[in-house]
Amino acid sequence: MHQGLNIYHRLFEFVIEARASVRLYVGIGVDLRQLHEQCMPLLKRHVSIDILCSEPCFRIIAQDAVLLSLFHQFKTHGGNVFQVSDRAELLVCEVDFRRALQFRMDETGEFAAGIAEAPLQSGEWMDEYTEASREILTQQGDILLWAAIDKTHLFQHQQVVFNWEVSNADSLEISGFGEVSMTGQQPLRILEDTIITVRARNRHQVKSRSFFIPAVKRTELQYQLQFFNVASKQFEDLDMPAGSDVFGVMKGSRLKLCWDVRTDGTVEILPFGLSEKSGAHEFTLKDYLQITIIADALGRALEKIIHVKEFPVPVFEQEFISIDEQYLQSTTFSVTDLHEQAYQYIADKGMMTSEYASAALEASRKEEGALLERFQSLDFSTFYQENSIPKLKLSVKERLLRYFKENTAVTRLIKNIKDYYE
C-alpha cells in the first residue's frame, strides 16, 4: 500500500507542472479512484486531459458503477477517454507533449519509474489513439470536437493553417484566438513549438482538447532498421551501430525499415521508390543493399545512406570443424574385425568345429584385406594436405579480409557481427 501511495505522490508532483496538456496511459493495476482525484483539479485549471485506457482497465470501469460514474463526471468537466491496446507499462504520463513519467513492473515485482525528455517517443503512439473515432464513454448530445493543421512538420517562421469544427456546443474558445465560431480556420506563423487548446461548452458539458504543433529548426531524419525474430514472430529493432549506418544481418533475413522525416519538402527512399515522410517498408536482403533517404527542403538536401550486408555465414560455420591434429599426421589405419574375435571366442568355448572356425577366420581376413585396399586407394594423404588445420585457418583469414577489403571500418563491422550473435 505504501508503494502504491508513492506512485501517485510521484505522479501528482509530475502533473502539477502541466500548463496546457496531460496525456495518461492507464494499464491494469492502476488505482482508478486515485487517478480521478488527481485529474479533477487539473480540469479546473483548464488543463486538457486525455486518458488512454487499456482494454482490461476499461472492462473494470464498465463493470463498476462507482467508477463508471466518476469517469462520466471526468468527461463532463472536460476530460477525454480513449480505448487503446495493452502495453508493457503500468502507467505513462505525458505533460505538455514534452516530458513523460513511465512506471513499469521490474523483475522483483517492484514499480520502477523513469522520466523521458523530449523528443518523446511515447507521444507518437499516443497520437494514433487520441482520435475522435477511438473515444469511449460517449453519450448522445455530447460535444463533438475536431481540429487539425494542414502540415505535419513545420520549420520555424513557416505559416500553417489551423482548422476546427465543433458541434453540440454553445460557445467555443481557442487559445490565442479568443472566442470563435463553431467552424473555421486561422493562419498561424510558427516561431516555436506551440500548443493550441480548444475549449467548448454547453449547458451540460465542457470539452477541452490540446493540439501540439512542433516547429522544426532544421530538417530532421530518423530511421530504425528491424529484423523479423522467428522466435517471437515479430519485428525487433537492430542495434544502431555507433557512429555509422552499417548493419550486418543473417543470410535470408526478413527486414523492415521504419523512417520519420520532419521536413516541408520532398522525401525519397531509394531503392524502394517511396516518397512518404514517415512509414515502414518490409524487404528481404540478398547479399548487400544500400538504402538512401533523401529529404529536400528549401533547396537543401539532407541525405542518409544505410548499408546492409549479409554475414559471411559459411566462414563462421568452419569454426565448428574439429579434427584431431595427431590423427592427420598418419594415414595408417588399424582395422579390427569383430567377426574374427567372435569366431575365435566361440571356437575357444568348443561350440564350433575347428574346420568351420578356420574357414570363418580366413573369410574374415580376406574381408579385412579388401577393406584396407579400399582405404589405401582413396589416397588420404592428399586430402589431409588440402584440408589441414593451418590451411583451413588461413582460408578463413583470407576470406574475411577479402569480404571486408572495400570497407575501412573492419573492426566496427566485426564487432557488429559479434554483438548480433551474442
N, C-alpha and C positions, 0 to 999 in steps of 0.2 A: 504493500500500500504506500509505504514511504517512497518507494521507487517511482510509482505512478504519479505521486504529487510532484516529484522532482521534474518529471517530463512536462507537466502542464505549467509549472512555475517557469521552466526554461522557455516554453512556448510563449507564455504571457510576456516575458521580458523581450522576446524577439518581435512579436507583432505590435507591441505598444508603440514602436517607432514608425509604423506604417503611416504614410501621408495620403495615399490615394488608393492602393490596391493590396489585397491579400488573397492568395490562392492556396487552398489546402487540399492535399490528397489524404484521404482517411481510409486506412486499412482495418482489417479485423483486429479487435483487441483494444481499440481506442475508446476511452470513456466519452460517449457522445454527449452526456449531460454537461461534463466539464467543458467540452468543446463549445457547446451552445452558450454557456455562461461567459466564455472569453470572447465570443464573436459579437454578442449583442452590444456591448459598449462601443465597439468599433463602428457598428452601423449608425449609432447615434452621432458619431463624429463624421458621418458621410463618407466613410471608407468603403469602397466596393469589395465585397467578399464573394468568392466563388469556392464552393466546396465540391471537390471531386470525390465521389463516394464509390468505393469498391462494391462489387455485386453482393458479397456476403454481408457487408456492412449495411447496405440498403435493405436487405431482407430483414435484418434486425430492427431497423427503423419501421418498416412496414408492418411488422408483427407486434410492435409495442405501441399501444395507444398514446401513452405519455410522450414518448419520443416523437411519434408522428405529429402530435400537437405542437411540440416545441419547434420542429423543423418547419411546419407551416407558419408558425409565428416568425421564425427567422426569414422566411421568404416574404411575408407580409411587410416586414420592416426594411426590405431592400436586398436581402441576400439571394444567392442563386445556388442551386444544387444540380449537379450533373452526375450521371452514372458512367463509370469507367471500368475497364478490366483490372484484374488484380495485379499488384506489383509487389516487389520484394520488400519495399519499405513499409514500416508500420505507419509512419506519418511524414508528410513532406509539407513544409510551409514556405511559400514564396512571398516576399514582401517587395512591393513596388517594382516588380519584374526584374529585380537586380540580385537579391540575396535569398538564399534558401537554407532552411534548417531541416535536416533529414534525420529521422530516427529509424534505426534498423535493429533487429534482434541478432546479437552475436552468438557464437557457438556455445557459450555458457548459459544462454537464456537471459542475459542482461541486455538492456536497451542502450545502444551506442548512438550518440548524436554527432553530427558534423555539419559545419557551415560551408556552403559553396558560394564563392563570389562570382560576379559577372565575368565573362559571359555565362549565363546559367543554362546548363544542358537540360535541366528538368522543364524549363519553360517551353521547349519545343513539343514535348509530348502533351503538356498541359494545353497548348494551343489547339491541338487536334480535338480535344474533348469539350472545350468551352464554346460549343456552338449551340444555337437555339434548338437544333434537332435532337440534341442529347440531354436537354434539360428535363428533369423529373419533378414530381410533386406539383405539377401544374394543375390549375383549376379553370373552369370556364369563366371568362371575364378577366383573367389575369392580363396584366400589361405585357405586350409583345414588343420587344426592342431589338432592332438590328442596326449595326453600324459597321463601316469598313472604310479603308483607304484605297486609293486607286493604284498604289505601288507597294511592292513587298519590302524592298530595301531602298533607302534614300541616302544621298550624300548631303553633307551639311550645305545649307543655303538653297537646297533644291525645293521646288514647290510641289505640294501634294494636295489632293482634294479629299476632304473628309465627308463621307456620305452617311446619312442616317434615315431611318424610318421607324416610327413608333405608332402603335395603335392601342386603344382602350385606356388612354391617359388623358387627363385634363390639363396638365402642364408639363413642360419639358425644359430642362436646363442643361447646358453643355459647358463644361469648364473652359473659360477663355472666351466664350461667345455670349454667355448670359442666357436669357430666356429666348427660345426659338420656336419655330413652327414644328409640327409633328413630322414633316418630311422636308428634307433639304440637303444642301451640300455647302461646304465652305472651303475655300482655298487657304492653305497654310504654307508658310515658308519655314522649314525646319532648320533651326540653328543648333539644336542639341536633342538628345533623347527626350521624348515628350510623352506624357501620359494624359490622355483626354478621358474625362469621366462624364458619362451621360446619366442623368438622373430624372426619372419620370414619376409622376404622381397621379393618383385618382383618389376617390373618397375612401377606398378600402385598402389600397396598397401603395407601396413605394418600390420602385425598381431601379437599381443602380448597377452600371457596368463600366469598367475601365478598359481602355484600349491603349496599347503601347506602340509608339512609332519610333523605331530606332534611327538615329542619324549616324550614318557610316562616314567616318572621316576619310577613309580610302577603301578601295575595293578589297574585300576580304574573301579568301578562298579557303575552304576547309573540305577535307575528304577523309574517308575511312575505308580501308580495304578489309573485307571479311572473307572467311572460308567456311564451307559447309562442314560442320562436325557430324560425322556419321553416327557417333555415339549419342549425342544429344538431339540429333536430327533438326538442327537449327544453325543459322549463320552466327559466327562468333568473330569478334574483332581480331585481326592480326596485330601484333605489337608494332607500333610505329618505330622504324629504325631511327636512332638518334642522329640528327644532322644529315640525313639522307632520305631519299624516296625510292630505295631499292628493297624489294621484297623477294624472299625465296620461299617457294611453296613445293609441296609434294607433287609428283607427276600425276596428271589427270585430275587435279583439284578443281572443285566447283567453287567459284569465287563470286563476290558481289562488291561492286564499287558504289559507295554512298558519297554524295557530294552536296555542298551548300555554298553557293557563290553569292555574296552580297554585293550587287552591282546594279546600276541602272542601265548598263549597256548590254551587249550581246554575250552569249556563252556558247562555247563549242567544246564538245567532248569527243576527242579522236582516240581510236579509230571507229568508235561506235556511231558517229554521226548524230549525236544527241545535242539538243540546244536548250534544255530546261535549266533553270538556275538552281534547282535543287531536285534531287531524285535518287534513284538506285537502279543499277543495271547488273544482271547476272550474266556470267560468261564462264567458259571452261578454257583453261590455259593449255596451249600446246607449245612447249619449249620456251618461248620468250614473247613478251608483249610490252610495247611501250605505249602508255596511256598519256595523253596530253590534254590538260584542261586549260582552255584559253578564255579569259574574261577581258573583253574590250569595252572600256568606258571612257568617254570623252576623248577618244583618240589615243588613249594609252592602254596598252595591253599588258595584262598580268598572266603569266604562263607557269603552269606547274607540270613537270614531266615526271612520270612514275614508271619505274622499271620493275617488271615482274618476271622472275625466272623460275624455271623448274629446277629442283635439286638434282644433281647428278646421282640419282639413286643407285645405279649399278656399282658405282665406285664404293659406296658405303656398304653395299651388300658383301663386297670382298673382305671386309673387316671381320666377317664371321667365319672365314675359311680357317681351319685349324689343321695343320699337317705336322706330324712329329718329324722334326728335322733329322733325328737319328735314323728314322725309317727311310729317309730319302738318300742316305749315304750308301745304301747297298741294294742290289737287285736280287739278292739271294732269298729264296722262299723255302720254308720248311712246311711241306705238305704232309699232314698226319691223317692217315686214312683210318677212321673209326671202325670201318668194317673189318679191317685187318685185326685190330685189337679185340673186337668182339669174337672173331673166329678163333683167335688164339686162346681167349678166355674159355670158350665153350669146349675146345679141344682139351685144355688142361683139366677140365672138370670131368672128362671122359664121356661127354654127351655127344661127341661127333667122332666118326671113324677117322683114322689118320689119313686115309686116301682122300676122303671128302674135304678134310681140313686143308690138305696140301693143295688141292685144286682151287679151293676158295682163296687161299693166300696168294697163289700165283695169279689168279684173275685180278685180285686187289692191287698187286704190284704193277700189273700192266696198266690198270686204270690210273694209278699214281704217276707212272712214267708218261702216259699220254697227257695228263694234266700239266706236268712240268714242261713238256714240249710246247704246249699251247701258251703258257706264261712266257717262255723264252722267246717265242716267235713275235710276241707283242712289242718287244724292244722297249721296255720301260725306262731304260737309261736315257733315251732321247726325250721321253715325256717329262722326266724329272728336270732335265736341263732347261726345257722350255717353260716349266711351271715351278721353278724353285721359289722358295720364300723370298730371298733377296730380289729376285726378278719381279715377283708379284708386288712387293713394296715399291720398287722403282716405277712400275707401271702405274700404280695408284698416284704416286707423286707427279709423274708426267701428265696424267690425265687431269689432275687438279690444276696444275699450272696452265695447261692448255685451255681448260674450261674458263679460267679466270684471267687469262693473259691480257684481255682487252679492257679490263677494269682496274683502276688504280687502287680502289678500296678493297683489296683482297682480304685483309684482316677483318674488316667490318662485315663483309659478306659471309665469311666462315663463321663468325660469331653469331650472325642471324640464323644460320643453319643449325648451329649447336643449340641456341635458345629455342628454336622451333621444336627440335626433337625432345628437349628436356620438358 
